[in-house]
Amino acid sequence: FAAQRHVLTYMEDAVSQLLENREDISQYGIARFFTEYFNSVRQGTHILFREFSFVQATPHNRASFLRNFWRCFRTVGKNGGKYSSIYLLTAQEYHCLLQLLCPDFPMELTQKAARIVLMDDAMDCLMSFSDFLFAFQIQFYYSEFLESVAAIYQDLLAGKNPNTVIVPTSSSGQHRQRQPPNDCNPLEGVEASLFYQCLESLCDRSKYSCPPSALVKEMLSGVQRMTFCGFLMALAKDQGINRALGALPDKGDLFLDPDMDQELEKLVAQVSGLSVSGPASSSADTANMPIRNSPRINSPWKPLHHRRKMDAESEGSNEETDSSEN
């Protein structure tokens, strides 16, 4: 159970955070630190603002990152319940959003996700939030699986029968540069039944996350031939695989998040109430009050530690500014 849930990974990270911030943690106790840390792991907020090596370290981390990305930026694709071209973004712009949650998130993964949608290297083309999100989910969560699928597909195209399944062994987050052929022509591809046999063997042997074999079989049973590009698109659009992964809602509910909407409504009500009742001369000061008192999402100790340091530096710079003005 401990290995399946990657308990050791979180224990090592918690101890590392504890040692790095031991002076601050000593003020309120180690027990409280571990309680808050594992509460953040349970809630999925522990990956916010962390390095990519940690974000992609476990399936739970990856699913948590996907869910937080959706919750933070779902309004990018929402305009009064309707889609609008205003909210179409390029791969580079989506990558900037990803880096707001993970500063060193690799551009390579963003580009691979964009290619699932665009089917070519036109990285300056626009994509809707929903199209990019579901493609990104497949590419990010199943990245090692897709590397092996690309290798199997190339062998089948070359007329080889890949008896030995290639399984990535590196967990460092460095992805191989092996590029699948750009073969989106539906008349090309490989025999679907043989392709599935290889994928079934891969799923049985792989120690990394793979889509449910039954869903992959159902996906491939309806066609005679399948291209690698078509396979990626089918994975991204399959709502059964999305439900099995469990990080994102169905496409029809993508722009609905009642819990987050409720918190936003409370915050707006607080701001509106203060702006109406507060004196005009102090409106700028009172407008900041609900932000300080509003509920915050739990996040790991390291980001909070850095945030406190940044706040302290900001307050110091303000004091210097004030003294210089005087």
C-alpha positions in Angstrom: 0.0 0.0 0.0 2.8 2.4 0.9 4.5 1.8 -2.4 1.3 2.1 -4.4 0.4 5.4 -2.8 4.0 6.7 -3.0 4.0 7.4 0.8 7.8 7.4 0.8 7.9 10.2 -1.8 5.8 12.4 0.4 7.6 11.5 3.6 10.9 12.4 2.0 9.5 15.7 0.7 8.0 16.6 4.0 11.3 15.9 5.9 13.1 18.0 3.3 10.7 20.9 3.7 11.0 20.5 7.5 14.8 20.7 7.5 14.8 23.6 5.0 12.4 25.7 7.1 13.1 24.3 10.6 13.6 27.8 12.2 10.1 29.0 11.2 8.5 25.6 11.9 9.9 25.5 15.4 7.6 28.4 16.3 4.4 26.3 16.1 5.6 22.7 16.2 6.5 19.8 14.0 3.2 18.0 14.6 1.3 20.9 13.1 3.6 21.1 10.1 3.1 17.4 9.2 -0.7 17.8 9.7 -0.8 20.7 7.3 1.5 19.1 4.8 -0.5 15.9 4.5 -3.7 17.8 4.5 -2.4 19.7 1.5 -1.5 16.4 -0.2 -5.0 15.0 0.4 -6.6 18.2 -1.0 -4.2 18.2 -4.0 -2.8 21.7 -3.3 0.6 20.5 -2.4 1.9 20.8 -5.9 1.2 24.5 -6.3 4.3 26.5 -7.2 6.6 23.5 -6.9 9.3 22.4 -9.2 8.4 20.1 -12.1 10.4 17.2 -10.8 8.0 17.0 -7.9 4.8 17.9 -9.8 5.3 14.9 -12.1 6.7 12.5 -9.4 3.5 10.6 -8.7 0.2 9.9 -10.4 -1.6 11.8 -7.6 0.7 14.8 -8.1 -0.1 14.8 -11.8 -3.8 14.5 -11.3 -3.7 17.3 -8.7 -1.8 19.6 -11.1 -4.4 18.9 -13.8 -7.3 19.7 -11.5 -5.7 22.8 -10.1 -4.9 24.1 -13.7 -8.5 23.5 -14.6 -9.9 25.2 -11.5 -7.6 28.2 -11.8 -8.1 28.9 -15.5 -11.4 27.4 -16.5 -12.8 30.9 -17.0 -10.4 31.3 -20.0 -12.8 29.4 -22.1 -16.0 30.7 -20.5 -18.0 33.7 -21.8 -21.5 33.8 -20.3 -21.7 30.0 -20.9 -20.8 30.4 -24.6 -17.6 29.8 -26.5 -15.9 32.9 -28.0 -12.9 33.3 -30.3 -11.6 35.8 -27.7 -10.7 33.0 -25.5 -8.7 31.0 -28.0 -5.0 30.9 -27.1 -1.7 29.7 -28.6 0.5 27.0 -27.2 2.9 29.6 -25.9 0.1 31.4 -24.0 -1.1 28.1 -22.5 2.4 27.4 -21.5 2.6 30.8 -19.6 -0.5 29.7 -17.7 1.1 26.4 -16.8 4.2 28.3 -15.6 2.1 30.3 -13.2 1.5 27.1 -11.2 4.9 25.4 -12.0 7.6 27.9 -13.0 9.9 25.4 -14.7 7.2 23.5 -16.5 8.9 22.2 -19.8 7.7 23.7 -23.1 8.2 20.4 -24.7 5.1 18.9 -23.0 3.0 21.9 -23.9 4.1 21.6 -27.6 3.3 17.9 -27.6 -0.2 18.5 -26.2 -0.7 21.2 -28.8 0.2 18.8 -31.6 -2.6 16.5 -30.5 -5.0 19.3 -31.2 -3.4 20.9 -34.2 -1.9 17.8 -35.8 1.2 19.7 -37.0 3.9 22.0 -35.8 1.9 25.2 -36.2 2.5 26.4 -32.6 1.1 29.9 -33.4 -2.4 28.5 -34.1 -5.2 29.2 -31.6 -6.9 26.5 -29.5 -9.9 26.4 -27.3 -9.4 25.8 -23.6 -11.3 22.5 -23.6 -9.4 21.1 -26.6 -6.0 22.0 -25.1 -7.0 20.8 -21.6 -8.0 17.3 -22.6 -5.1 16.9 -24.9 -2.7 18.2 -22.2 -4.2 15.7 -19.7 -3.4 12.7 -21.9 0.1 14.0 -22.7 1.0 14.9 -19.2 -0.5 12.1 -17.2 0.4 9.3 -19.6 3.7 10.7 -20.9 5.8 7.6 -20.3 3.1 5.4 -21.8 2.9 7.6 -24.9 6.7 7.4 -25.4 6.5 3.6 -25.5 3.5 3.8 -27.8 5.4 6.0 -30.2 8.3 3.5 -30.3 5.9 0.5 -30.9 4.1 2.4 -33.6 7.4 3.2 -35.5 8.4 -0.5 -35.3 5.0 -1.6 -36.7 5.3 1.0 -39.5 8.7 -0.5 -40.3 7.3 -3.9 -40.6 8.7 -5.1 -37.3 6.8 -7.0 -34.6 7.9 -5.5 -31.3 8.1 -8.6 -29.2 10.1 -6.6 -26.6 8.0 -3.8 -25.1 9.9 -0.6 -24.6 9.2 0.8 -21.2 10.8 4.1 -20.1 12.9 3.7 -17.0 13.8 7.3 -16.2 11.6 9.1 -13.6 13.6 12.4 -13.8 11.0 14.1 -16.0 13.4 14.2 -19.0 11.5 13.1 -22.0 13.1 11.4 -25.0 13.2 13.4 -28.2 11.9 10.5 -30.3 9.3 12.0 -32.6 6.5 9.9 -34.0 5.9 10.2 -37.8 3.5 12.9 -38.9 1.0 10.5 -40.4 -2.5 11.9 -39.8 -3.7 10.6 -43.2 -6.6 8.2 -42.3 -5.6 5.9 -45.2 -2.2 5.2 -43.5 -1.4 3.8 -40.1 -1.0 0.3 -38.8 -3.4 -2.6 -38.3 -5.5 -1.8 -35.3 -5.8 -5.3 -33.9 -2.0 -5.8 -34.0 -1.5 -2.4 -32.5 -3.8 -3.2 -29.6 -2.0 -6.5 -28.9 1.2 -4.6 -28.5 -0.5 -2.0 -26.3 -2.1 -4.6 -24.1 1.3 -6.2 -23.5 2.7 -2.8 -22.7 0.0 -2.0 -20.2 0.6 -5.4 -18.5 4.3 -4.8 -18.1 4.6 -1.0 -17.6 5.2 0.3 -14.1 3.9 3.7 -15.2 0.3 4.9 -15.6 -1.6 3.5 -18.6 -5.2 4.0 -19.8 -7.5 1.1 -19.0 -6.9 -1.7 -21.5 -10.7 -2.3 -21.9 -11.2 1.3 -23.0 -8.3 1.2 -25.4 -9.6 -2.1 -26.9 -13.1 -0.5 -27.4 -11.5 2.5 -29.0 -9.5 0.4 -31.5 -12.1 -2.3 -32.2 -14.2 0.0 -34.4 -11.4 0.7 -37.0 -9.2 -1.4 -39.2 -6.2 0.8 -39.2 -5.0 3.5 -36.8 -2.4 6.3 -37.0 -0.4 7.5 -34.1 -1.9 11.0 -34.4 -5.4 9.5 -34.6 -4.7 7.4 -31.5 -3.7 10.4 -29.5 -6.8 12.4 -30.6 -9.0 9.4 -29.7 -7.5 9.2 -26.2 -8.0 12.9 -25.6 -11.6 12.8 -26.7 -12.6 9.6 -24.8 -14.7 10.6 -21.8 -14.4 7.1 -20.4 -10.7 7.5 -20.1 -11.2 11.0 -18.6 -13.5 9.5 -16.0 -11.1 6.7 -15.2 -8.3 9.2 -14.6 -10.6 11.3 -12.4 -8.9 14.6 -12.5 -11.2 16.6 -14.7 -15.0 16.7 -15.1 -16.8 15.7 -18.2 -16.6 18.1 -21.1 -20.1 19.3 -20.6 -19.3 20.3 -17.0 -15.9 21.7 -17.7 -16.9 25.3 -16.9 -18.8 24.4 -13.8 -17.2 24.4 -10.3 -19.8 25.1 -7.7 -17.4 25.1 -4.7 -15.1 27.7 -6.4 -18.0 29.7 -7.6 -19.5 29.8 -4.1 -16.2 31.1 -2.7 -15.9 33.7 -5.4 -19.5 34.9 -4.7 -18.7 35.3 -1.0 -15.6 37.3 -1.8 -17.5 39.5 -4.3 -20.2 40.1 -1.7 -17.7 41.1 0.9 -16.0 43.5 -1.4 -19.3 45.0 -2.5 -20.5 45.4 1.0 -17.3 47.1 2.1 -17.2 49.4 -0.9 -20.8 50.6 -0.2 -20.5 51.0 3.6 -16.9 52.2 3.8 -15.9 55.9 3.7 -14.9 57.2 0.3 -11.6 58.5 1.7 -10.5 55.0 2.8 -12.1 52.9 0.0 -8.7 52.0 -1.3 -7.6 50.6 2.1 -10.8 48.8 2.9 -11.0 47.1 -0.5 -7.9 45.1 0.5 -9.4 43.8 3.7 -11.5 40.8 2.4 -8.6 39.6 0.5 -6.6 39.2 3.6 -9.4 37.5 5.5 -10.8 35.4 2.7 -10.3 31.6 2.8 -7.1 30.5 1.2 -6.3 27.2 -0.5 -3.8 25.2 1.6 -0.4 25.0 -0.1 2.8 23.3 0.9 5.2 25.0 3.3 7.8 25.9 0.8 5.7 28.3 -1.3 4.2 29.9 1.9 7.7 30.4 3.2 8.9 32.1 0.1 5.7 34.1 0.0 6.3 35.4 3.5 9.8 36.4 2.5 8.5 38.2 -0.5 5.9 40.0 1.6 8.5 41.1 4.1 10.7 42.4 1.3 7.7 44.2 -0.2 6.8 45.8 3.1 10.5 46.9 3.6 10.5 48.5 0.2 7.3 50.4 1.0 8.8 51.7 4.2 11.8 53.0 2.3 9.5 54.6 -0.3 7.5 56.3 2.5 10.6 57.6 4.2 12.0 59.0 1.0 8.8 60.8 0.3 8.9 62.4 3.8 
